[in-house]
């Protein structure tokens, strides 16, 4: 297996359990780690034999726009959609970070990380 790692897909979205989070929104970061067989693409230099990073970014952005109360739910949607849409993925790690969550204290971020496997 080989790895494709896409770091720091930045999004602004309206996730959260608090009513004002639905209105104001906040900053999020998504990191994706994909395990796939990239041997053919590494020899052929052919985009059709690998996973297009742009497809990954589009899926992440689309799922981030759909409001959820929990970032766990968003991360699961992202992972499920990537696994369904990109059959070359064998293993997938989705890390979703909420920047400066409204927790009543000085907290830089909260991250959930989910793993998916074919």
N, C-alpha and C positions, 0 to 999 in steps of 0.2 A: 504494500500500500504506500501511497504518497500523500502528502498533505497540501491542501490549499487553505491558507489562513487569511481571512479578511478581517482586519482590525479597525475598530472605531468608526463604524457606520453611524453617523450622527443624525439624530432625528429629534424633532419637536413634536410632542403628542400630548393627548389629554387623558392619560391613564391615571387611575387612583380611586381610592374609596371615598375620599373627602369631596363634598360637592364643589368646592372651589377649584379642585383639580380638573374637573370637567370643563370649566370655563377658562381658567388661566393657562393650564397645561404646564409642561415642563420639558427639560432636556433629558435625552436618553442616549445611551451608547450601546450598540450591538456588535459583538465580536462572534465570528463564525469560524469554526474549524471543521474542515471536510477531509475525510479519509476516502480516497478513491484510487483506482488503478489509472495512473497517468502515463504509463509506459508507452502506449501507442502515440499519444500526443507529444511526448518528449522526443520521439524519433521523427514523426511526420510533420511537426509544426503546423498542424491542422486544428483549428478551433473546434470543429465538430467532434473531435475525439477527446475533448476535455470538458470541464465545467466552466461556462462563461461567467466571469465575475459580475458582469453587468446584470445577468439574470438573477443572481443571488441578491444583489443590491436592490433590484426592482421588487423582488418578493418581500424582502425585509421591509422596505419602505411602505409597500402596500399594506402589509399586516400591521405595521406600527400605526397607520392612520385609523384603523378600526379600534374604537375605544373599548377598553376593558378596565375593570376595577383592579385586577391583580396582574403584575408583570409576569407571574408564573404562567398565567393564561395566554398572554401575548407570546411568550417564548415558546410555548407548546404549539400555538398556531403557526409560528414561523417555522419551527422544526418540521411539523407535519406537512406544511406546504412545500418546503424545500425537498423533503424526501419523496413526495408525490410527483413533483414537477421535474426533478433531476435524478433520473434512475441510475446514473453512474455513482451517486453517493452510496458508500457502504456504511460509514459511520459519520455521525454529525454531532457537533457540540455547539449549542447556542447559548451564549452568555449575554444577558440583557441587564444593563445597568441604568438605574434611575439616579440622575445627578441631583444632589441637594434635596433629598426627600423631605417633606414637611413632617418632621418627627418631634418637633418641640425642643430640639437640641442642635448642636453643631455637628452634623453628619455629612461627610463629603458625598457618599453614595451608598446605594444598596444594590447588590447584584444577585441574580438568580442564574443558575447554570443547569441546563437540561441536556441530556445525551439521548441520541436516537441511533438505532441500529437496524440494518436490513436483515 
